[in-house]
Amino acid sequence: MGFRLRRPDTAFSYDPSGKEHARRKDEGHLAFVRKLPCLITGRYGVDPCHVRYGDPLYKKSRTGKGTKPDDCWVVPMIRKKHDEQHDQNEREFWRAQGIDPLAVARDLYAVSGDEEAAKRILTAARVRKAA
């Protein structure tokens, strides 16, 4: 005689309510990020690059291939680096860069609209990487 354990829908989710939230879009923030220099190279002409992996430290859920994360989880990246990031293990890519993209994305969202503050955040991330 067999039995089956039932797993609640919320067993492995970060949201204890079990309700999925609609993706939060913020076109204003995306437009702001497009004006910034690349997080890795410092060059202009960037895309807002969504960070897909999840991390409970930041209360960020992982998103799959067919889903984009909320627009608050973006960093500015030139197209070449953006493609590299998505063509490999994302955590390994960022580990090799020596940059915590979730901390940068969080900090950029907090100062959205303030280009000087954002440039200081990006410069500090690159300096920590070089150290």
N, CA, C and O atoms as a GROMACS GRO file, in nm:
protein
  524
    1MET      N    1   0.084  -0.117   0.000
    1MET     CA    2   0.000   0.000   0.000
    1MET      C    3   0.090   0.124   0.000
    1MET      O    4   0.175   0.139   0.087
    2GLY      N    5   0.070   0.212  -0.096
    2GLY     CA    6   0.151   0.332  -0.109
    2GLY      C    7   0.078   0.455  -0.056
    2GLY      O    8  -0.042   0.454  -0.032
    3PHE      N    9   0.154   0.558  -0.039
    3PHE     CA   10   0.094   0.684   0.000
    3PHE      C   11   0.165   0.796  -0.074
    3PHE      O   12   0.273   0.778  -0.131
    4ARG      N   13   0.104   0.908  -0.073
    4ARG     CA   14   0.157   1.022  -0.146
    4ARG      C   15   0.159   1.145  -0.056
    4ARG      O   16   0.058   1.180   0.006
    5LEU      N   17   0.273   1.209  -0.048
    5LEU     CA   18   0.282   1.334   0.028
    5LEU      C   19   0.238   1.449  -0.060
    5LEU      O   20   0.280   1.459  -0.176
    6ARG      N   21   0.157   1.532  -0.009
    6ARG     CA   22   0.112   1.649  -0.084
    6ARG      C   23   0.196   1.768  -0.044
    6ARG      O   24   0.211   1.799   0.074
    7ARG      N   25   0.251   1.834  -0.144
    7ARG     CA   26   0.332   1.953  -0.121
    7ARG      C   27   0.245   2.075  -0.144
    7ARG      O   28   0.185   2.088  -0.251
    8PRO      N   29   0.237   2.164  -0.046
    8PRO     CA   30   0.157   2.286  -0.070
    8PRO      C   31   0.218   2.368  -0.183
    8PRO      O   32   0.339   2.362  -0.207
    9ASP      N   33   0.136   2.445  -0.252
    9ASP     CA   34   0.182   2.528  -0.363
    9ASP      C   35   0.290   2.627  -0.320
    9ASP      O   36   0.371   2.670  -0.403
   10THR      N   37   0.291   2.662  -0.195
   10THR     CA   38   0.386   2.762  -0.146
   10THR      C   39   0.515   2.701  -0.091
   10THR      O   40   0.598   2.775  -0.037
   11ALA      N   41   0.534   2.572  -0.102
   11ALA     CA   42   0.647   2.505  -0.037
   11ALA      C   43   0.783   2.562  -0.076
   11ALA      O   44   0.871   2.572   0.010
   12PHE      N   45   0.802   2.601  -0.200
   12PHE     CA   46   0.933   2.650  -0.242
   12PHE      C   47   0.928   2.792  -0.295
   12PHE      O   48   1.014   2.831  -0.374
   13SER      N   49   0.831   2.868  -0.255
   13SER     CA   50   0.819   3.005  -0.305
   13SER      C   51   0.870   3.103  -0.200
   13SER      O   52   0.871   3.073  -0.080
   14TYR      N   53   0.912   3.220  -0.246
   14TYR     CA   54   0.951   3.326  -0.155
   14TYR      C   55   0.830   3.401  -0.102
   14TYR      O   56   0.838   3.472  -0.002
   15ASP      N   57   0.719   3.386  -0.168
   15ASP     CA   58   0.596   3.456  -0.131
   15ASP      C   59   0.509   3.361  -0.049
   15ASP      O   60   0.445   3.273  -0.107
   16PRO      N   61   0.504   3.376   0.083
   16PRO     CA   62   0.429   3.282   0.164
   16PRO      C   63   0.279   3.284   0.138
   16PRO      O   64   0.209   3.191   0.177
   17SER      N   65   0.229   3.387   0.073
   17SER     CA   66   0.086   3.392   0.044
   17SER      C   67   0.047   3.295  -0.065
   17SER      O   68  -0.070   3.260  -0.079
   18GLY      N   69   0.146   3.251  -0.145
   18GLY     CA   70   0.117   3.159  -0.254
   18GLY      C   71   0.061   3.228  -0.376
   18GLY      O   72   0.036   3.163  -0.478
   19LYS      N   73   0.041   3.358  -0.368
   19LYS     CA   74  -0.013   3.432  -0.482
   19LYS      C   75   0.102   3.486  -0.566
   19LYS      O   76   0.194   3.549  -0.513
   20GLU      N   77   0.096   3.462  -0.694
   20GLU     CA   78   0.197   3.521  -0.782
   20GLU      C   79   0.160   3.666  -0.805
   20GLU      O   80   0.043   3.699  -0.823
   21HIS      N   81   0.260   3.751  -0.804
   21HIS     CA   82   0.232   3.892  -0.832
   21HIS      C   83   0.263   3.919  -0.979
   21HIS      O   84   0.349   3.855  -1.039
   22ALA      N   85   0.191   4.014  -1.032
   22ALA     CA   86   0.218   4.054  -1.170
   22ALA      C   87   0.354   4.122  -1.174
   22ALA      O   88   0.394   4.189  -1.079
   23ARG      N   89   0.425   4.103  -1.284
   23ARG     CA   90   0.557   4.165  -1.299
   23ARG      C   91   0.544   4.316  -1.289
   23ARG      O   92   0.458   4.376  -1.353
   24ARG      N   93   0.628   4.375  -1.207
   24ARG     CA   94   0.624   4.521  -1.189
   24ARG      C   95   0.707   4.586  -1.298
   24ARG      O   96   0.828   4.565  -1.307
   25LYS      N   97   0.641   4.664  -1.380
   25LYS     CA   98   0.708   4.735  -1.488
   25LYS      C   99   0.731   4.880  -1.446
   25LYS      O  100   0.650   4.939  -1.375
   26ASP      N  101   0.842   4.935  -1.493
   26ASP     CA  102   0.874   5.074  -1.462
   26ASP      C  103   0.951   5.132  -1.580
   26ASP      O  104   1.074   5.134  -1.580
   27GLU      N  105   0.877   5.179  -1.680
   27GLU     CA  106   0.940   5.233  -1.803
   27GLU      C  107   1.028   5.353  -1.773
   27GLU      O  108   1.129   5.374  -1.839
   28GLY      N  109   0.990   5.432  -1.674
   28GLY     CA  110   1.072   5.547  -1.637
   28GLY      C  111   1.209   5.505  -1.587
   28GLY      O  112   1.310   5.566  -1.622
   29HIS      N  113   1.213   5.400  -1.505
   29HIS     CA  114   1.341   5.351  -1.455
   29HIS      C  115   1.424   5.291  -1.568
   29HIS      O  116   1.545   5.311  -1.573
   30LEU      N  117   1.361   5.219  -1.659
   30LEU     CA  118   1.434   5.161  -1.773
   30LEU      C  119   1.495   5.271  -1.859
   30LEU      O  120   1.609   5.260  -1.904
   31ALA      N  121   1.419   5.377  -1.881
   31ALA     CA  122   1.470   5.491  -1.960
   31ALA      C  123   1.588   5.556  -1.887
   31ALA      O  124   1.686   5.594  -1.951
   32PHE      N  125   1.580   5.568  -1.757
   32PHE     CA  126   1.689   5.623  -1.676
   32PHE      C  127   1.815   5.537  -1.690
   32PHE      O  128   1.924   5.590  -1.711
   33VAL      N  129   1.800   5.405  -1.678
   33VAL     CA  130   1.915   5.313  -1.685
   33VAL      C  131   1.982   5.321  -1.822
   33VAL      O  132   2.103   5.306  -1.832
   34ARG      N  133   1.904   5.343  -1.928
   34ARG     CA  134   1.961   5.354  -2.064
   34ARG      C  135   2.057   5.472  -2.078
   34ARG      O  136   2.140   5.472  -2.169
   35LYS      N  137   2.047   5.571  -1.991
   35LYS     CA  138   2.134   5.690  -1.996
   35LYS      C  139   2.266   5.669  -1.924
   35LYS      O  140   2.356   5.753  -1.932
   36LEU      N  141   2.280   5.557  -1.853
   36LEU     CA  142   2.396   5.536  -1.767
   36LEU      C  143   2.508   5.461  -1.840
   36LEU      O  144   2.484   5.401  -1.945
   37PRO      N  145   2.629   5.464  -1.786
   37PRO     CA  146   2.739   5.385  -1.843
   37PRO      C  147   2.726   5.238  -1.801
   37PRO      O  148   2.661   5.206  -1.702
   38CYS      N  149   2.789   5.152  -1.877
   38CYS     CA  150   2.788   5.008  -1.850
   38CYS      C  151   2.848   4.978  -1.713
   38CYS      O  152   2.951   5.034  -1.675
   39LEU      N  153   2.784   4.892  -1.640
   39LEU     CA  154   2.832   4.852  -1.508
   39LEU      C  155   2.971   4.790  -1.516
   39LEU      O  156   3.051   4.809  -1.424
   40ILE      N  157   3.001   4.717  -1.622
   40ILE     CA  158   3.129   4.646  -1.632
   40ILE      C  159   3.236   4.729  -1.701
   40ILE      O  160   3.349   4.739  -1.651
   41THR      N  161   3.203   4.789  -1.816
   41THR     CA  162   3.305   4.857  -1.897
   41THR      C  163   3.311   5.008  -1.876
   41THR      O  164   3.414   5.070  -1.903
   42GLY      N  165   3.203   5.067  -1.829
   42GLY     CA  166   3.198   5.213  -1.815
   42GLY      C  167   3.161   5.284  -1.944
   42GLY      O  168   3.153   5.407  -1.947
   43ARG      N  169   3.138   5.208  -2.051
   43ARG     CA  170   3.102   5.268  -2.181
   43ARG      C  171   2.952   5.298  -2.187
   43ARG      O  172   2.871   5.237  -2.116
   44TYR      N  173   2.918   5.393  -2.274
   44TYR     CA  174   2.777   5.429  -2.294
   44TYR      C  175   2.719   5.350  -2.411
   44TYR      O  176   2.791   5.286  -2.486
   45GLY      N  177   2.586   5.358  -2.423
   45GLY     CA  178   2.515   5.282  -2.526
   45GLY      C  179   2.472   5.148  -2.468
   45GLY      O  180   2.508   5.042  -2.522
   46VAL      N  181   2.396   5.152  -2.360
   46VAL     CA  182   2.363   5.030  -2.284
   46VAL      C  183   2.218   4.988  -2.300
   46VAL      O  184   2.132   5.064  -2.346
   47ASP      N  185   2.194   4.865  -2.259
   47ASP     CA  186   2.059   4.811  -2.243
   47ASP      C  187   2.035   4.794  -2.094
   47ASP      O  188   2.129   4.771  -2.018
   48PRO      N  189   1.909   4.807  -2.051
   48PRO     CA  190   1.878   4.766  -1.914
   48PRO      C  191   1.880   4.612  -1.912
   48PRO      O  192   1.799   4.548  -1.979
   49CYS      N  193   1.969   4.555  -1.838
   49CYS     CA  194   1.987   4.410  -1.831
   49CYS      C  195   1.920   4.356  -1.704
   49CYS      O  196   1.962   4.389  -1.593
   50HIS      N  197   1.817   4.275  -1.722
   50HIS     CA  198   1.747   4.216  -1.607
   50HIS      C  199   1.830   4.103  -1.546
   50HIS      O  200   1.880   4.016  -1.618
   51VAL      N  201   1.844   4.106  -1.416
   51VAL     CA  202   1.912   3.999  -1.344
   51VAL      C  203   1.806   3.895  -1.310
   51VAL      O  204   1.709   3.925  -1.241
   52ARG      N  205   1.824   3.774  -1.360
   52ARG     CA  206   1.721   3.671  -1.348
   52ARG      C  207   1.732   3.583  -1.224
   52ARG      O  208   1.630   3.535  -1.174
   53TYR      N  209   1.853   3.561  -1.174
   53TYR     CA  210   1.862   3.466  -1.063
   53TYR      C  211   1.802   3.524  -0.937
   53TYR      O  212   1.797   3.646  -0.919
   54GLY      N  213   1.756   3.436  -0.851
   54GLY     CA  214   1.694   3.479  -0.726
   54GLY      C  215   1.792   3.474  -0.611
   54GLY      O  216   1.894   3.405  -0.616
   55ASP      N  217   1.760   3.548  -0.507
   55ASP     CA  218   1.843   3.549  -0.388
   55ASP      C  219   1.758   3.592  -0.270
   55ASP      O  220   1.705   3.703  -0.269
   56PRO      N  221   1.744   3.506  -0.169
   56PRO     CA  222   1.660   3.540  -0.054
   56PRO      C  223   1.712   3.661   0.024
   56PRO      O  224   1.634   3.728   0.091
   57LEU      N  225   1.843   3.688   0.016
   57LEU     CA  226   1.899   3.805   0.084
   57LEU      C  227   1.830   3.933   0.037
   57LEU      O  228   1.807   4.025   0.115
   58TYR      N  229   1.797   3.937  -0.093
   58TYR     CA  230   1.733   4.055  -0.152
   58TYR      C  231   1.582   4.036  -0.169
   58TYR      O  232   1.514   4.122  -0.225
   59LYS      N  233   1.531   3.924  -0.121
   59LYS     CA  234   1.389   3.890  -0.138
   59LYS      C  235   1.350   3.892  -0.286
   59LYS      O  236   1.244   3.941  -0.324
   60LYS      N  237   1.439   3.836  -0.367
   60LYS     CA  238   1.416   3.832  -0.511
   60LYS      C  239   1.395   3.688  -0.555
   60LYS      O  240   1.479   3.602  -0.530
   61SER      N  241   1.284   3.664  -0.620
   61SER     CA  242   1.255   3.532  -0.673
   61SER      C  243   1.328   3.511  -0.804
   61SER      O  244   1.355   3.606  -0.877
   62ARG      N  245   1.360   3.385  -0.832
   62ARG     CA  246   1.422   3.348  -0.960
   62ARG      C  247   1.315   3.355  -1.068
   62ARG      O  248   1.198   3.325  -1.044
   63THR      N  249   1.356   3.394  -1.188
   63THR     CA  250   1.264   3.394  -1.301
   63THR      C  251   1.319   3.304  -1.410
   63THR      O  252   1.440   3.294  -1.429
   64GLY      N  253   1.230   3.239  -1.480
   64GLY     CA  254   1.270   3.146  -1.585
   64GLY      C  255   1.295   3.217  -1.716
   64GLY      O  256   1.288   3.340  -1.725
   65LYS      N  257   1.325   3.137  -1.818
   65LYS     CA  258   1.358   3.190  -1.950
   65LYS      C  259   1.244   3.272  -2.011
   65LYS      O  260   1.269   3.373  -2.076
   66GLY      N  261   1.122   3.229  -1.990
   66GLY     CA  262   1.009   3.297  -2.054
   66GLY      C  263   0.955   3.415  -1.976
   66GLY      O  264   0.857   3.477  -2.018
   67THR      N  265   1.016   3.446  -1.862
   67THR     CA  266   0.964   3.552  -1.775
   67THR      C  267   1.075   3.650  -1.740
   67THR      O  268   1.188   3.609  -1.710
   68LYS      N  269   1.043   3.776  -1.743
   68LYS     CA  270   1.139   3.878  -1.700
   68LYS      C  271   1.110   3.914  -1.555
   68LYS      O  272   0.995   3.911  -1.511
   69PRO      N  273   1.216   3.947  -1.480
   69PRO     CA  274   1.195   3.995  -1.343
   69PRO      C  275   1.137   4.136  -1.344
   69PRO      O  276   1.127   4.200  -1.448
   70ASP      N  277   1.101   4.183  -1.227
   70ASP     CA  278   1.054   4.321  -1.213
   70ASP      C  279   1.162   4.416  -1.265
   70ASP      O  280   1.281   4.384  -1.261
   71ASP      N  281   1.118   4.531  -1.313
   71ASP     CA  282   1.212   4.627  -1.372
   71ASP      C  283   1.306   4.692  -1.270
   71ASP      O  284   1.399   4.762  -1.309
   72CYS      N  285   1.283   4.671  -1.143
   72CYS     CA  286   1.377   4.724  -1.043
   72CYS      C  287   1.506   4.642  -1.040
   72CYS      O  288   1.606   4.688  -0.984
   73TRP      N  289   1.507   4.523  -1.101
   73TRP     CA  290   1.625   4.436  -1.100
   73TRP      C  291   1.703   4.446  -1.230
   73TRP      O  292   1.732   4.345  -1.293
   74VAL      N  293   1.737   4.568  -1.271
   74VAL     CA  294   1.815   4.588  -1.393
   74VAL      C  295   1.944   4.664  -1.363
   74VAL      O  296   1.952   4.744  -1.270
   75VAL      N  297   2.044   4.634  -1.446
   75VAL     CA  298   2.172   4.707  -1.442
   75VAL      C  299   2.206   4.746  -1.585
   75VAL      O  300   2.164   4.677  -1.678
   76PRO      N  301   2.280   4.855  -1.605
   76PRO     CA  302   2.316   4.896  -1.740
   76PRO      C  303   2.432   4.813  -1.796
   76PRO      O  304   2.536   4.799  -1.732
   77MET      N  305   2.412   4.759  -1.916
   77MET     CA  306   2.515   4.674  -1.977
   77MET      C  307   2.521   4.701  -2.127
   77MET      O  308   2.418   4.714  -2.193
   78ILE      N  309   2.644   4.709  -2.181
   78ILE     CA  310   2.656   4.716  -2.327
   78ILE      C  311   2.608   4.581  -2.382
   78ILE      O  312   2.610   4.480  -2.312
   79ARG      N  313   2.564   4.581  -2.506
   79ARG     CA  314   2.502   4.462  -2.566
   79ARG      C  315   2.592   4.338  -2.557
   79ARG      O  316   2.543   4.230  -2.526
   80LYS      N  317   2.722   4.353  -2.583
   80LYS     CA  318   2.812   4.238  -2.580
   80LYS      C  319   2.811   4.171  -2.442
   80LYS      O  320   2.799   4.049  -2.432
   81LYS      N  321   2.824   4.249  -2.337
   81LYS     CA  322   2.826   4.194  -2.201
   81LYS      C  323   2.688   4.140  -2.162
   81LYS      O  324   2.678   4.039  -2.093
   82HIS      N  325   2.584   4.208  -2.207
   82HIS     CA  326   2.447   4.163  -2.181
   82HIS      C  327   2.427   4.023  -2.239
   82HIS      O  328   2.374   3.935  -2.172
   83ASP      N  329   2.469   4.004  -2.364
   83ASP     CA  330   2.457   3.873  -2.428
   83ASP      C  331   2.541   3.768  -2.356
   83ASP      O  332   2.495   3.656  -2.336
   84GLU      N  333   2.663   3.803  -2.316
   84GLU     CA  334   2.748   3.710  -2.242
   84GLU      C  335   2.681   3.665  -2.113
   84GLU      O  336   2.684   3.547  -2.077
   85GLN      N  337   2.621   3.760  -2.045
   85GLN     CA  338   2.556   3.729  -1.917
   85GLN      C  339   2.444   3.627  -1.936
   85GLN      O  340   2.430   3.535  -1.856
   86HIS      N  341   2.366   3.643  -2.043
   86HIS     CA  342   2.252   3.553  -2.064
   86HIS      C  343   2.291   3.424  -2.135
   86HIS      O  344   2.211   3.330  -2.140
   87ASP      N  345   2.413   3.416  -2.190
   87ASP     CA  346   2.456   3.296  -2.261
   87ASP      C  347   2.526   3.194  -2.172
   87ASP      O  348   2.573   3.091  -2.220
   88GLN      N  349   2.535   3.221  -2.044
   88GLN     CA  350   2.604   3.129  -1.953
   88GLN      C  351   2.536   3.130  -1.818
   88GLN      O  352   2.433   3.196  -1.800
   89ASN      N  353   2.592   3.057  -1.724
   89ASN     CA  354   2.540   3.057  -1.589
   89ASN      C  355   2.554   3.198  -1.533
   89ASN      O  356   2.664   3.250  -1.518
   90GLU      N  357   2.441   3.257  -1.504
   90GLU     CA  358   2.440   3.398  -1.465
   90GLU      C  359   2.517   3.424  -1.336
   90GLU      O  360   2.592   3.522  -1.327
   91ARG      N  361   2.500   3.340  -1.237
   91ARG     CA  362   2.574   3.358  -1.110
   91ARG      C  363   2.725   3.351  -1.134
   91ARG      O  364   2.801   3.431  -1.079
   92GLU      N  365   2.768   3.256  -1.216
   92GLU     CA  366   2.910   3.241  -1.246
   92GLU      C  367   2.964   3.363  -1.321
   92GLU      O  368   3.075   3.409  -1.296
   93PHE      N  369   2.883   3.415  -1.415
   93PHE     CA  370   2.923   3.535  -1.488
   93PHE      C  371   2.951   3.649  -1.390
   93PHE      O  372   3.056   3.713  -1.398
   94TRP      N  373   2.858   3.673  -1.299
   94TRP     CA  374   2.875   3.784  -1.206
   94TRP      C  375   2.986   3.759  -1.106
   94TRP      O  376   3.056   3.852  -1.066
   95ARG      N  377   3.003   3.633  -1.064
   95ARG     CA  378   3.113   3.599  -0.974
   95ARG      C  379   3.247   3.631  -1.041
   95ARG      O  380   3.338   3.686  -0.978
   96ALA      N  381   3.257   3.597  -1.169
   96ALA     CA  382   3.381   3.625  -1.244
   96ALA      C  383   3.404   3.776  -1.257
   96ALA      O  384   3.519   3.820  -1.264
   97GLN      N  385   3.297   3.853  -1.261
   97GLN     CA  386   3.311   3.999  -1.270
   97GLN      C  387   3.347   4.062  -1.136
   97GLN      O  388   3.398   4.173  -1.130
   98GLY      N  389   3.320   3.989  -1.027
   98GLY     CA  390   3.345   4.043  -0.894
   98GLY      C  391   3.244   4.149  -0.855
   98GLY      O  392   3.274   4.239  -0.776
   99ILE      N  393   3.123   4.139  -0.910
   99ILE     CA  394   3.020   4.240  -0.886
   99ILE      C  395   2.892   4.171  -0.839
   99ILE      O  396   2.855   4.066  -0.890
  100ASP      N  397   2.826   4.230  -0.741
  100ASP     CA  398   2.695   4.182  -0.696
  100ASP      C  399   2.589   4.264  -0.770
  100ASP      O  400   2.559   4.376  -0.728
  101PRO      N  401   2.532   4.211  -0.879
  101PRO     CA  402   2.440   4.291  -0.958
  101PRO      C  403   2.308   4.321  -0.887
  101PRO      O  404   2.244   4.421  -0.917
  102LEU      N  405   2.269   4.237  -0.793
  102LEU     CA  406   2.145   4.263  -0.721
  102LEU      C  407   2.160   4.383  -0.629
  102LEU      O  408   2.068   4.464  -0.616
  103ALA      N  409   2.276   4.396  -0.565
  103ALA     CA  410   2.301   4.513  -0.480
  103ALA      C  411   2.304   4.639  -0.565
  103ALA      O  412   2.248   4.741  -0.527
  104VAL      N  413   2.368   4.631  -0.682
  104VAL     CA  414   2.376   4.747  -0.772
  104VAL      C  415   2.236   4.784  -0.821
  104VAL      O  416   2.199   4.901  -0.820
  105ALA      N  417   2.158   4.683  -0.864
  105ALA     CA  418   2.022   4.710  -0.914
  105ALA      C  419   1.936   4.773  -0.805
  105ALA      O  420   1.864   4.869  -0.830
  106ARG      N  421   1.945   4.720  -0.684
  106ARG     CA  422   1.869   4.775  -0.571
  106ARG      C  423   1.907   4.921  -0.546
  106ARG      O  424   1.821   5.006  -0.528
  107ASP      N  425   2.038   4.948  -0.546
  107ASP     CA  426   2.086   5.083  -0.519
  107ASP      C  427   2.048   5.179  -0.631
  107ASP      O  428   2.013   5.294  -0.605
  108LEU      N  429   2.056   5.133  -0.756
  108LEU     CA  430   2.016   5.218  -0.870
  108LEU      C  431   1.868   5.252  -0.863
  108LEU      O  432   1.828   5.365  -0.890
  109TYR      N  433   1.787   5.154  -0.826
  109TYR     CA  434   1.642   5.180  -0.818
  109TYR      C  435   1.612   5.282  -0.708
  109TYR      O  436   1.521   5.364  -0.722
  110ALA      N  437   1.688   5.277  -0.601
  110ALA     CA  438   1.667   5.372  -0.490
  110ALA      C  439   1.698   5.515  -0.530
  110ALA      O  440   1.643   5.609  -0.472
  111VAL      N  441   1.788   5.534  -0.630
  111VAL     CA  442   1.825   5.670  -0.672
  111VAL      C  443   1.774   5.700  -0.813
  111VAL      O  444   1.821   5.795  -0.876
  112SER      N  445   1.681   5.622  -0.862
  112SER     CA  446   1.632   5.637  -1.000
  112SER      C  447   1.598   5.783  -1.030
  112SER      O  448   1.522   5.848  -0.958
  113GLY      N  449   1.655   5.832  -1.140
  113GLY     CA  450   1.635   5.970  -1.180
  113GLY      C  451   1.753   6.061  -1.146
  113GLY      O  452   1.766   6.169  -1.203
  114ASP      N  453   1.837   6.018  -1.055
  114ASP     CA  454   1.953   6.096  -1.013
  114ASP      C  455   2.078   6.037  -1.079
  114ASP      O  456   2.139   5.944  -1.026
  115GLU      N  457   2.116   6.092  -1.196
  115GLU     CA  458   2.228   6.035  -1.272
  115GLU      C  459   2.360   6.041  -1.198
  115GLU      O  460   2.440   5.948  -1.208
  116GLU      N  461   2.386   6.148  -1.126
  116GLU     CA  462   2.514   6.160  -1.055
  116GLU      C  463   2.525   6.053  -0.946
  116GLU      O  464   2.630   5.990  -0.932
  117ALA      N  465   2.419   6.031  -0.871
  117ALA     CA  466   2.421   5.928  -0.766
  117ALA      C  467   2.438   5.790  -0.830
  117ALA      O  468   2.511   5.706  -0.778
  118ALA      N  469   2.371   5.767  -0.942
  118ALA     CA  470   2.382   5.638  -1.011
  118ALA      C  471   2.524   5.614  -1.061
  118ALA      O  472   2.575   5.502  -1.051
  119LYS      N  473   2.586   5.716  -1.115
  119LYS     CA  474   2.724   5.702  -1.165
  119LYS      C  475   2.819   5.670  -1.050
  119LYS      O  476   2.914   5.594  -1.068
  120ARG      N  477   2.795   5.728  -0.932
  120ARG     CA  478   2.878   5.696  -0.815
  120ARG      C  479   2.862   5.549  -0.776
  120ARG      O  480   2.959   5.482  -0.741
  121ILE      N  481   2.739   5.499  -0.782
  121ILE     CA  482   2.713   5.358  -0.750
  121ILE      C  483   2.786   5.266  -0.847
  121ILE      O  484   2.850   5.169  -0.807
  122LEU      N  485   2.777   5.298  -0.976
  122LEU     CA  486   2.842   5.215  -1.079
  122LEU      C  487   2.994   5.220  -1.067
  122LEU      O  488   3.061   5.118  -1.079
  123THR      N  489   3.048   5.339  -1.044
  123THR     CA  490   3.193   5.354  -1.028
  123THR      C  491   3.242   5.276  -0.907
  123THR      O  492   3.344   5.208  -0.914
  124ALA      N  493   3.169   5.284  -0.797
  124ALA     CA  494   3.208   5.211  -0.675
  124ALA      C  495   3.208   5.061  -0.699
  124ALA      O  496   3.295   4.990  -0.649
  125ALA      N  497   3.110   5.011  -0.775
  125ALA     CA  498   3.105   4.867  -0.804
  125ALA      C  499   3.225   4.824  -0.889
  125ALA      O  500   3.282   4.718  -0.867
  126ARG      N  501   3.263   4.909  -0.986
  126ARG     CA  502   3.379   4.877  -1.070
  126ARG      C  503   3.509   4.885  -0.989
  126ARG      O  504   3.600   4.806  -1.012
  127VAL      N  505   3.518   4.979  -0.896
  127VAL     CA  506   3.638   4.993  -0.814
  127VAL      C  507   3.651   4.872  -0.722
  127VAL      O  508   3.761   4.819  -0.707
  128ARG      N  509   3.542   4.827  -0.662
  128ARG     CA  510   3.548   4.707  -0.576
  128ARG      C  511   3.591   4.587  -0.659
  128ARG      O  512   3.666   4.502  -0.610
  129LYS      N  513   3.544   4.580  -0.785
  129LYS     CA  514   3.582   4.470  -0.874
  129LYS      C  515   3.732   4.470  -0.898
  129LYS      O  516   3.795   4.365  -0.896
  130ALA      N  517   3.790   4.588  -0.921
  130ALA     CA  518   3.932   4.601  -0.952
  130ALA      C  519   4.021   4.573  -0.830
  130ALA      O  520   4.136   4.532  -0.844
  131ALA      N  521   3.967   4.595  -0.714
  131ALA     CA  522   4.046   4.578  -0.590
  131ALA      C  523   4.078   4.434  -0.559
  131ALA      O  524   4.144   4.405  -0.459
   0.00000   0.00000   0.00000
